[in-house]
Amino acid sequence: MKKILVVSDSFKGSLTSKEICMIWQEKLKKYSSQFSCHCIPFADGGEGSLESYLSYGGVLNEIIIKDNLLGDMKIPYVVENDTMLIESASVVGLPLYQDYLAPLTLNTFNLGKIIQFGIENGFRKFVIFLGGSATVDGGIGLAEALGYRFFDKEGKRLAPLPSNMEKIEIIDISRADSRLSECTFTLGVDVTNPLTGENGCAFVFGPQKKATYEQCIQLDKGLYHLSDVLERMTHQSLKKIEGLGAAGGLGLFLAAFHHARILNGTTLLMERLHLESEIKQSDLMITGEGRFDEQSLHGKLISNLISEAKKYNVPIWVITGSTTLKNTHYVDRIIVLNEQEIPLEKKMLSAKIDYSKKVDEIFQELVKFQSSE
């Protein structure tokens, strides 16, 4: 019997990784006598990471916070033993603020409120999955919620807005929650980008958040200046830390003052879900995401799965909505749903149907191949 392992990321805006697993499980009913299929909902540190984590334990909880733009927000978090797990995408995620994108004003204050809630409820270990953020604020909103204060060179108090990062000269830590010294933070990142520079979060991800080129320059300068101030205060080198550019640099303060560990979110989840063992025992692995491009090969879920699959000589196929990668030497096969290049907005509406049809075709093809062996 051929064992198929399905480990797919979400197709943002159209299919969650859980929905993808449900499609495979439904289609398998017709072919279960010939194949076994293990489906694992997965993420790379961004949206869907908590859901993936829950596949192997933990308890899902919810907190309601009030947001100035969105009103009451129900924020999920996971508890496992003495650890609180949070997903930045569910608090400051790009889809949440799609109608309110403002790169110079949106900040991470709400995420700081969630951490504060955790501290007040006895948690001292935090895992925060970073990815899919609508903000580029270097974590000043988060820091403000935890008691940090910001001032310009004349001693004037500054609001924790991305547009103010360049003006910050004094960071007052005297009112920061004293219990933070008891806390440990692990940041699961979905990219390897540093904080600043041409590969930093402002220039690479700013345009996704509707930042103009001029605003990207302003944000990058602000992040550079802010990290300068923090480097002087903490005697650390922060600008080149791999992955600190994730989610608009929101982990900057946690790294500077609280020695946060920055780990690849995929690696963190792969260890949690014992994926190496699952891959080793499989005959074929199928993964995917909405768009398969060069970025997919740098710290994203697919890049890690490719490495593991090659280690054990397991063929790996990628199902994707669209791709810019014409050369398939990275993987054994690329299966594109939008081959006719129908406009994205229209194609996303039929994503579930299209994906379902493609799974049927894959099973039928595998049946023919197996019978010819």
Buried (B, 14 or more C-beta within 10 A) or exposed (E): EBBBBBBBBBBBBBBBBBBBBBBBBEBBEEBEEBBBBBBBBBBBBBBBBBBBBBBEEBEEEEBEBEBEEEEEBEBBBBBBEEBBBBBBBBBBBBEBBEEBBBBBBBBBBBBBBBBBBBBEEEBBBBBBBBBBBBBBBBBBBBBBBBBBBBBBEEEEEBEBBBBBBBBBBBBEBEEBBEBBEEBEBBBBBBBBBBBBBEBBBBBBBBBBBBBEEEBBBBBBBBBBBBBBBBBEEEEBEBBEBBBBBBBBBBBBBBBBBBEBEBBBBBBBBBEBBEBEEBBBEBBBBBBBBBBBBEBBBEBBBBBBBBEBBBEEEBBBBBBBBBBEBEEEEBBBEBBBBBEEEBEBEEBBEBBBEBBBBBBBEBBEEBBEEEEEE
